[in-house]
Amino acid sequence: MGGSGTTIEWAAFWVIVVGMLLIDLVVFNRKAHEIKLLEAAIWSVVWTVVALIFNGYIWHDHGGTDALNFFTAYLVERSLSIDNLFVFLVIFNFFRIPLEFQHRVLFYGVVGALVMRALFIYAGTALLSHFDWMMYLFGAFLIYTAVKLAFDKGEPIDPSKTLIMRIARKYLRTTPELDGTKFFTRSNGLWLATPMFLVLLVVEFSDVLFAFDSVPAVLGITKDPFIVYSSNIFAILGLRAMYFLIAGMMTRLRYLNVGLAAILGFIGLKMLIEDLIHVPVLLSLGIIIVMLTIAVVASLWVDKRQANS
């Protein structure tokens, strides 16, 4: 995809990603089981450490600016992903997918995201490299998304009304019955799509919609495809463990949308004024961390006060 990443670096990146995914699927999650809090915490730490080690390599080989860009992009993507986790929770509950089967859906969802994010990032960087005015369009779009997110009333999501579900039910033979972790099952000589496959479709579709916000946000931090894609993917890889780790407390983060809206708005504004005012990478990172911290701390503080009242 070009950028600062050499062929060897891209190859090493893919070896790490594919290797870790195979270890995850073949060794630790070969059999479907409910992901407990301790296991989720361990995997969350593992994915974070791997990302930080990779970040350390970028610092050593590419310098401090690229390393700070990687970490900032990683943090933004990870933060925005938290909001997406709530969507996953709604989808799983709607289709009544048992906890022990959810990891398998998220695993293949990540595999699909590897491809879709590559397409989005390639398109985004290509547009920015050929049309400078696209930076202003992306910035304006992020500010629009920020305002929309800030005033979101939290209306319930109905997965059955999504475009991908309407298409699937029109063109696929489906069954309401699960067959373990299988995406397709055979009945009366016919292959039928199980709820597991429908869930996977909705998860992939929601990630595509999510990428419309997150990819421009990361491109507002750096336009280097290697930094953008690697930070994006490392954040997504840790998404599954984070889902099982914080699924139970997502409803307590009442001000998260406001915090994420502030982050998107800041990055959008930064893109719009880039030609006039340069915002240092370290300052951007600090502002993003402060915004996210305030949203989380305020949410937990209010939740605790209401619980004690």
N, C-alpha and C positions, 0 to 999 in steps of 0.2 A: 504493500500500500504506500510505499515511499516514505518520506519524512526522514527523521534522524535514525530510525532503526535500520541496521544493516541486515543483510540476509541471515547471517549467523544469529543475530539478536532475535529476529522474527522466529527462526527455527527453534532457538532455546526457549522462547516464550511459549510456543506451541507444545514443545516437549513437556514443559512444566504443567501447562493447563491440561493436556490430554492425559498425562501421567497421573496427576492428582485426581482427575475425574474417574479414571479406571480404578485407582486404589479405593476411591469412595464407593463406586458401584460394585466392583468385583470382590473386594476384600471385606469391607465393613458393612455394606448394605446389600449383600447378595440375596439375603432373605428379607422379605418385607417385615418391618417391625415398627412399633411406635417409638418415635424419637423422644427420649426423655430429656429433661432439662439439663442434666450433667453432660450427656452426649452432645446436645446442641451447643452447650457452652464450650466444650472442648473443640468441636469442629469450627465454631466461630473464631476461637483464638487461633487455631491452625491456619485458617484462610487469611486472617488478618496478619499473622506473622509472615506467611509466604509473600503477601503483598508488600509488607514493609521490607523484607529482604530484597525483593525485586526493586523496590524504591531505593534501597541502599546501593544496589548495583548501578542504577541510573545516576545517583549522586556521584559515585566513584568514576563512572565512565563518561557521563554527559555533563556533569557539573551541577551546581546548586540550583540554578534557575529551572532546569528541566525536572530536577527532583522535587522542587517545591510545586511546580505545575502538576506533576504526577500526583503528589499527595493531596493537593487542593481538589483536583478533578476526581480523585478517588473518594475523598470525603463528601463532595457534592453528590456524586452518584450514589454513594452509600446512604446519605441522608434522604435523598429523593426516593430511594428504594423502600424506605420505611413506610411511606404513604402507599406504595404499591402492595405492600404486604397485607394491608387491610383488604384490598381488592381480592387477593388470593384467599383470604379467610372467608370472605363472602361467597366466593365461587365454590370452595370446598364444602361449605355448609349447605349451599343450595343443592348441590348434586349428592349430598350425603356421603362424601368420600371418607372412609374411616381413617383415623390418624396414621395407621400403619401403612397405608397405601399412598399417602400424600407425598412422601419423599420421592417416590418413583416418578410422579407427575412433574415435580419441581426439577428433578434431574434432567429429564428430557426437555423440559422447558428451557433450562440453561443451554442445552445443546442447540436448540433452535435460536436462542438469543445470540449465540456466538456468530451465527450466520447473518441474522437480521441486523445486529449492531454493526457488523462489517460493512453491509450495504449502506446503512444510514450514514456511517462515519465517512465512508468513501465518497458518497454523494455530497455530504456537507462540506468536506474539505475541498472537493473539486469545485463546488459552487463558489466557495470563498476565494479560491485561488484564481478563478477566472472573472468573478464579478465582485469587486470590492463593496458595492452597495448592498450585497447580501448580508453583510455584517449588521447594517442598520435594520434590515428586515428581521433578522434573527433577534436582535435586541428588542425591537418593538414587540415581536411575538412573545418573548419571555416576559416583558412587562404586562402584556395583556393576560398571559397565563397566570402571572402572579396576582393580579387584581381578581381574576376569576376564582383562583384558589383561596384567596383571603376571605372572599365573601361566599364561599361554598357552604351551603346549609346542611351538608351531610345527608342528602336524600339517599334512601336505600338503593343499592345497585341490583338490577334484575338481570342476571346473566342470560336468561331465556330470550331477552329482547335485543341482544347484541346482533350485529350484522352477521358475524361468523356462525352464530347458532341458527339463525334463520336459513342460511345457506346450507349448513350441515343437515338440518332436518328435512330440507327439500330434496337434497341429492344423495343422502346416505341412508341406508337401512340401519336402524338403531334398536337397541334393547335397553329397557330401564334397569335390567339386572346386571350386577357386577359379576365378573368372572375372575376373582383374584385381582392381580395387577395387570391382566391382559387388556390391551386396547381394542382387540377384536376377538369375537368368539363365534363359533360355528353352531348354527341351529337349523335343523331341517334342511340341511344341504346349503344353507345360505350363510355368508359371512356378515355379521352384524357388528356395528360399532358400539362399544360399551360406554357407560358414563365416564370411564377413565379417559377414553379418547376425546369425548366431548369437552371434558374439563381441560385436557391438554390444549385443544384448539382455542378455548376461551382464554387460557393463561397466555398462550403465544400471542393471541390477538391483543390482549391487554398490554403485553410488553411492547408490541408495535406502537400502540397509542402512547404508552409511557415514554418511548424513545423520542417522540416528537418534542417532548419537553426536555428530557435529560441530555440528549445529544447536542442541541444548540447551546444548552447551559455549559456543557464541558468545552465546546468549541469557543465559548466566550472566555475561557481560561487559557487555552492553548490551541493552536491550529495544527500542531504536529500529530499526524495520524498515529504514529507509534505510541506516543504518550496518551493520546485520547483513547485509543482502542484498548491498550493494555490496562489502563486505570479503570476503564469501563468494565472490562471483563473480570478483573480481580474483584471489583465491587459486586458484580452479579454472582460470581462464584460463592461469595460469602452470604448471599441472600437467603439460601435455603436454610442454613444453620441459624441465621438471624430470625427467620420466620418462626421456627420452633422455639427459639429462645425468648422472643418477646410477644408471641401471639396472644398470650394471656393478658398482657398489659397494654396492648395497642389502644384499647378504648380509653385508657387513662390519659393518653397523650392528647388532650383536648386542644392544645394550642400548637400542635405540630404543624397543621396546615398554615397557620399564620407565620410560623418560623420558616417553613419551606417557601412560602410566598415571598417573604422578605429576601431570602437568598436568591430566588429567581429574579426578583425585581432588581436587586443589587447587580447581579451579573448582566441583566439586560441593559441597565443604565450604564454600566461599565463599557459595554459594547458600543452604545450610542455615542459616548463621549471620548472614545479611545483616541481619536485624532486630535482632540483638544487637551485632554488630561490623561496622563498615564498613571494608572493605579499599580503600584508595585505588587509583585506576587505575594510577598510576605504580608503586606497589609490586607490584601484580598483574603488570604487564608485566615488571618486574625479576625476579620469582620465576619466571615462565614461561621467560624467556630463560636464567636460570641452570640450570633443570632440563633444558632442551633441550641446552644447551652441555655440561653434565656427561655426558649420555647419549651424545652424539656423540663427545666427546673420549675418554671411557672406552672406547668401542667401537673407535675407531681405534688407541688406545694398546695395548689387548690384542691386536688384530689384528696390529699391527706387532711386538709381542713374540713372538707365536707364529710369525710369518714368519721372524724372526731366530733362533729357537731350533732 
